[in-house]
């Protein structure tokens, strides 16, 4: 008799727990207007915030490889070219939480947290949080830092080797690329400048603040129509654009590209988008960068197809597995002492 009572009580409690869980789930979904994707975004937000915080700690603790190399390269370039100390000091910030790339990640997290209404849909908000989460992986972030790091290498006039990248002459030849001068790896990267339109209707690259010294070194502006057709390799443009740009920045890039294509078409000419194909030039990138590039392509494809909640949940699961903060397996990258 006692066993029957115990069994009954256990079953009763089990049903209460099940119903409580169901009621809680309904309340959560109701709070999100019955939008399961919005609920996923709410769950993802603190995870993404934590990842960005952990990246900041990794930078401060010297755990990001290319950030450490930026410090070393900046010190050497300052000795080689003391007249460029102001510019070099600005690039040194990329090794810290004061760098433009890290600050951009913080801004994007805060926007997602405090202004979720500006996103086109719950899916757009969720995808943005996933992109930030992935961008803040220390291994991927180290790869992204190869662009400012290699600008410092080029400023040394060959005395310092490029990292995660072929030499300028090799990649230029492989891509039949035009030489846009020292700093060309950062053209198109919204952390360092933006595209502006001149009175003649042509768009040119305008550097932010101290980075304008890069334009002085080049001596002439980089125009979008020339750069778009003949740019060389850079990590941002060929691997990291989706992760290291906000949705609004990506939208502006698309609008400029479409406007340029239309302008060329009106003259009976064809314009090749700077993003139509990946340029050759990467060397010893982490396996995560290559995997993340495939993930970015899948996200774009899934968004275009308006995939359902279930498929997005599977994508999130795969994403977290491949981008775990604790699982940072990479391919061997070039060391400071290895050549171009």
C-alpha positions as CSV (number, residue, x, y, z in Angstrom):
1,X,0.0,0.0,0.0
2,X,2.8,2.4,0.9
3,X,4.6,1.6,-2.4
4,X,1.4,2.6,-4.3
5,X,1.2,5.8,-2.3
6,X,4.9,6.6,-3.1
7,X,4.4,5.8,-6.7
8,X,1.3,8.0,-6.9
9,X,3.1,10.9,-5.2
10,X,6.1,10.6,-7.6
11,X,3.8,10.6,-10.6
12,X,1.8,13.5,-9.2
13,X,5.0,15.6,-8.7
14,X,6.3,14.6,-12.1
15,X,3.1,15.9,-13.7
16,X,3.3,19.2,-11.7
17,X,6.9,19.7,-12.9
18,X,6.0,19.0,-16.5
19,X,3.1,21.4,-16.4
20,X,5.2,24.0,-14.6
21,X,7.8,23.8,-17.3
22,X,5.2,24.0,-20.0
23,X,3.6,27.1,-18.3
24,X,7.0,28.7,-18.0
25,X,7.8,28.1,-21.6
26,X,4.5,29.5,-22.7
27,X,5.1,32.6,-20.5
28,X,8.6,33.1,-22.0
29,X,7.2,32.8,-25.5
30,X,4.4,35.1,-24.7
31,X,6.8,37.7,-23.5
32,X,8.5,37.5,-26.9
33,X,5.2,37.8,-28.7
34,X,5.2,34.1,-29.6
35,X,8.4,34.6,-31.5
36,X,10.8,31.6,-30.9
37,X,13.7,33.3,-32.8
38,X,13.4,36.3,-30.5
39,X,13.6,34.0,-27.5
40,X,16.8,32.4,-29.0
41,X,18.2,35.9,-29.4
42,X,17.5,36.7,-25.8
43,X,19.3,33.6,-24.7
44,X,22.2,34.3,-27.0
45,X,22.8,37.9,-25.8
46,X,24.5,37.1,-22.4
47,X,26.5,34.4,-24.1
48,X,27.8,36.8,-26.7
49,X,28.4,39.5,-24.1
50,X,30.5,37.1,-22.1
51,X,32.5,36.1,-25.2
52,X,33.4,39.7,-25.9
53,X,34.4,40.2,-22.3
54,X,36.6,37.1,-22.4
55,X,38.3,38.4,-25.6
56,X,39.1,41.6,-23.8
57,X,40.7,39.6,-20.9
58,X,42.7,37.5,-23.4
59,X,44.0,40.7,-25.1
60,X,45.0,42.2,-21.7
61,X,46.6,38.9,-20.6
62,X,48.7,38.6,-23.8
63,X,46.9,35.5,-25.0
64,X,46.1,36.6,-28.5
65,X,49.1,35.7,-30.8
66,X,48.9,38.4,-33.4
67,X,48.2,41.1,-30.8
68,X,51.5,40.2,-29.2
69,X,53.2,40.4,-32.6
70,X,51.6,43.9,-33.2
71,X,53.3,45.1,-30.0
72,X,56.7,43.7,-31.2
73,X,56.3,45.0,-34.8
74,X,55.2,48.5,-33.6
75,X,58.3,48.8,-31.4
76,X,60.6,47.8,-34.3
77,X,58.9,50.1,-36.8
78,X,59.1,53.0,-34.3
79,X,62.8,52.6,-34.2
80,X,63.1,52.2,-38.0
81,X,60.9,55.2,-38.8
82,X,60.5,57.5,-35.8
83,X,58.7,60.0,-38.1
84,X,55.8,57.6,-38.2
85,X,55.5,57.2,-34.4
86,X,52.0,58.8,-34.3
87,X,50.6,56.3,-36.8
88,X,52.5,53.4,-35.3
89,X,51.1,54.2,-31.8
90,X,47.6,54.1,-33.3
91,X,48.2,50.7,-34.7
92,X,49.5,49.6,-31.3
93,X,46.0,50.0,-29.9
94,X,44.9,47.1,-32.1
95,X,46.7,44.9,-29.6
96,X,44.5,46.2,-26.8
97,X,40.8,46.7,-25.9
98,X,41.3,50.3,-27.2
99,X,41.7,49.1,-30.8
100,X,39.0,50.0,-33.3
101,X,38.1,46.4,-34.0
102,X,37.4,45.5,-30.4
103,X,35.5,48.7,-29.7
104,X,33.4,48.0,-32.8
105,X,32.4,44.6,-31.2
106,X,31.5,46.3,-28.0
107,X,29.4,48.9,-29.9
108,X,27.6,46.1,-31.8
109,X,26.8,44.2,-28.6
110,X,25.4,47.3,-26.9
111,X,23.3,48.1,-30.0
112,X,21.8,44.6,-30.0
113,X,21.1,44.9,-26.3
114,X,19.8,48.4,-26.1
115,X,18.3,48.9,-29.5
116,X,16.9,45.6,-30.7
117,X,14.1,47.4,-32.5
118,X,16.4,48.7,-35.2
119,X,17.0,45.2,-36.6
120,X,14.8,44.2,-39.6
121,X,13.7,41.0,-37.8
122,X,14.3,38.7,-34.9
123,X,16.3,36.6,-37.2
124,X,18.6,39.5,-38.1
125,X,19.1,40.3,-34.4
126,X,19.9,36.6,-33.7
127,X,22.3,36.3,-36.7
128,X,24.1,39.5,-35.5
129,X,24.6,38.1,-32.0
130,X,26.0,34.9,-33.5
131,X,28.4,36.8,-35.8
132,X,29.7,38.9,-32.9
133,X,30.1,35.7,-30.8
134,X,32.2,34.1,-33.5
135,X,34.2,37.3,-34.2
136,X,35.1,37.5,-30.5
137,X,36.8,34.0,-30.6
138,X,40.5,34.8,-29.7
139,X,41.7,32.6,-32.6
140,X,39.6,34.2,-35.2
141,X,40.3,37.6,-33.8
142,X,44.0,36.9,-34.0
143,X,43.6,36.1,-37.7
144,X,41.7,39.3,-38.2
145,X,44.5,41.3,-36.6
146,X,46.8,40.0,-39.4
147,X,45.7,43.0,-41.5
148,X,46.9,45.8,-39.2
149,X,49.9,43.6,-38.3
150,X,50.9,43.3,-42.0
151,X,50.5,47.0,-42.5
152,X,53.2,47.4,-39.9
153,X,55.3,44.8,-41.7
154,X,54.9,46.7,-45.0
155,X,55.9,49.9,-43.2
156,X,59.2,48.3,-42.3
157,X,60.1,48.1,-46.0
158,X,60.6,44.3,-45.8
159,X,62.6,44.1,-42.6
160,X,59.6,42.5,-40.8
161,X,57.8,39.5,-42.4
162,X,54.1,39.4,-43.1
163,X,52.1,37.0,-41.0
164,X,49.3,34.7,-42.2
165,X,49.7,36.2,-45.6
166,X,51.8,35.8,-48.7
167,X,54.2,38.6,-49.6
168,X,52.8,41.6,-51.3
169,X,54.4,40.8,-54.6
170,X,53.3,37.2,-54.5
171,X,49.6,38.0,-53.8
172,X,49.7,40.9,-56.2
173,X,50.8,38.6,-59.0
174,X,48.4,35.9,-58.1
175,X,45.4,38.3,-58.1
176,X,46.6,40.5,-61.0
177,X,46.0,43.2,-58.4
178,X,46.8,46.9,-58.5
179,X,49.1,48.4,-55.9
180,X,47.1,50.7,-53.6
181,X,50.0,51.4,-51.4
182,X,51.0,50.8,-47.8
183,X,47.8,50.1,-45.8
184,X,45.8,48.7,-48.6
185,X,44.8,45.7,-46.4
186,X,42.6,48.1,-44.4
187,X,40.8,49.7,-47.4
188,X,37.1,48.7,-47.1
189,X,37.4,47.9,-43.4
190,X,34.9,50.1,-41.6
191,X,37.0,50.1,-38.4
192,X,39.6,52.3,-40.2
193,X,37.7,54.4,-42.6
194,X,34.7,54.7,-45.0
195,X,33.7,55.2,-48.6
196,X,32.8,58.8,-49.4
197,X,31.4,60.3,-52.6
198,X,33.3,63.1,-54.3
199,X,31.6,66.0,-56.2
200,X,32.3,64.1,-59.5
201,X,30.2,61.2,-58.2
202,X,33.1,58.8,-57.7
203,X,33.5,57.1,-54.3
204,X,36.9,57.2,-52.6
205,X,38.3,55.7,-49.4
206,X,38.6,58.2,-46.5
207,X,40.6,57.2,-43.5
208,X,39.5,58.0,-39.9
209,X,41.6,60.3,-37.8
210,X,45.3,59.5,-37.5
211,X,44.9,56.8,-40.2
212,X,44.7,59.6,-42.7
213,X,48.5,59.5,-42.6
214,X,48.1,56.3,-44.6
215,X,46.6,58.4,-47.4
216,X,49.5,60.9,-47.2
217,X,51.9,58.0,-47.6
218,X,50.0,56.8,-50.7
219,X,49.8,60.3,-52.1
220,X,46.6,59.6,-54.0
221,X,43.1,58.4,-53.0
222,X,41.9,54.9,-53.6
223,X,38.7,55.0,-55.8
224,X,36.1,52.3,-55.3
225,X,35.8,51.5,-59.0
226,X,39.5,50.8,-59.3
227,X,39.8,49.0,-55.9
228,X,36.7,46.9,-56.5
229,X,38.1,45.5,-59.7
230,X,41.8,45.2,-58.8
231,X,42.1,44.9,-55.0
232,X,44.6,42.6,-53.4
233,X,44.0,40.0,-50.6
234,X,43.1,41.1,-47.1
235,X,41.7,39.0,-44.2
236,X,38.8,41.4,-43.7
237,X,37.6,41.5,-47.3
238,X,38.2,37.8,-48.0
239,X,37.4,36.1,-44.7
240,X,36.1,38.3,-42.0
241,X,33.7,40.8,-43.6
242,X,30.5,39.2,-42.4
243,X,31.7,38.8,-38.8
244,X,33.6,42.1,-38.4
245,X,30.9,44.4,-39.9
246,X,27.6,45.5,-38.4
247,X,24.4,44.9,-40.5
248,X,24.2,48.6,-41.3
249,X,27.8,48.6,-42.5
250,X,27.1,45.5,-44.7
251,X,24.0,47.3,-46.1
252,X,26.1,50.3,-47.0
253,X,28.7,48.2,-48.8
254,X,25.9,46.4,-50.8
255,X,24.3,49.7,-51.7
256,X,27.6,51.2,-52.9
257,X,28.3,48.0,-54.9
258,X,24.9,48.1,-56.6
259,X,25.2,51.8,-57.3
260,X,28.6,51.3,-58.9
261,X,27.3,48.4,-61.0
262,X,24.4,50.5,-62.2
263,X,26.7,53.4,-63.1
264,X,29.0,51.1,-65.2
265,X,26.0,49.5,-66.9
266,X,24.6,52.9,-68.0
267,X,27.9,53.3,-69.9
268,X,27.7,49.8,-71.3
269,X,30.5,48.5,-69.1
270,X,30.7,45.7,-66.5
271,X,31.8,46.1,-62.9
272,X,33.2,43.2,-61.0
273,X,32.3,43.4,-57.3
274,X,35.2,43.4,-54.9
275,X,33.4,40.6,-53.0
276,X,32.5,38.5,-56.0
277,X,35.4,36.1,-55.3
278,X,38.0,35.5,-52.7
279,X,41.5,36.8,-53.5
280,X,44.5,34.6,-53.1
281,X,47.0,35.5,-50.4
282,X,46.1,33.8,-47.1
283,X,48.9,31.7,-45.5
284,X,48.7,29.5,-42.4
285,X,45.3,30.8,-41.3
286,X,43.6,29.0,-38.4
287,X,41.3,26.2,-39.4
288,X,38.6,28.2,-37.6
289,X,38.8,31.0,-40.1
290,X,38.2,28.6,-42.9
291,X,35.3,26.9,-41.1
292,X,33.8,30.3,-40.1
293,X,33.8,31.4,-43.7
294,X,31.7,28.3,-44.6
295,X,29.4,29.2,-41.6
296,X,29.0,32.7,-42.9
297,X,28.0,31.4,-46.3
298,X,25.5,29.0,-44.7
299,X,23.9,31.9,-42.6
300,X,23.5,34.0,-45.8
301,X,21.9,31.0,-47.6
302,X,19.6,30.2,-44.7
303,X,18.5,33.8,-44.3
304,X,17.7,34.0,-48.0
305,X,15.6,30.8,-47.9
306,X,13.9,32.0,-44.7
307,X,14.5,28.7,-43.0
308,X,12.3,27.7,-40.1
309,X,13.0,27.7,-36.4
310,X,14.1,24.0,-36.2
311,X,16.8,24.4,-38.9
312,X,18.1,27.6,-37.2
313,X,18.3,25.7,-33.9
314,X,20.5,23.1,-35.6
315,X,22.7,25.8,-37.1
316,X,23.1,27.4,-33.7
317,X,24.1,24.0,-32.3
318,X,26.7,23.4,-35.0
319,X,28.0,27.0,-34.6
320,X,28.5,26.7,-30.9
321,X,30.3,23.4,-31.3
322,X,32.7,24.9,-33.9
323,X,33.2,28.2,-32.1
324,X,33.6,27.1,-28.5
325,X,35.9,29.5,-26.5
326,X,37.6,26.6,-24.9
327,X,38.2,24.6,-28.1
328,X,40.8,26.7,-30.0
329,X,42.5,24.2,-32.2
330,X,44.4,25.9,-35.0
331,X,46.8,25.1,-37.8
332,X,50.3,26.3,-37.3
333,X,50.8,29.9,-38.1
334,X,54.0,31.6,-39.2
335,X,56.2,32.6,-36.4
336,X,57.8,36.0,-36.0
337,X,61.1,34.6,-37.2
338,X,59.8,32.9,-40.4
339,X,60.2,34.8,-43.7
340,X,57.6,36.1,-46.2
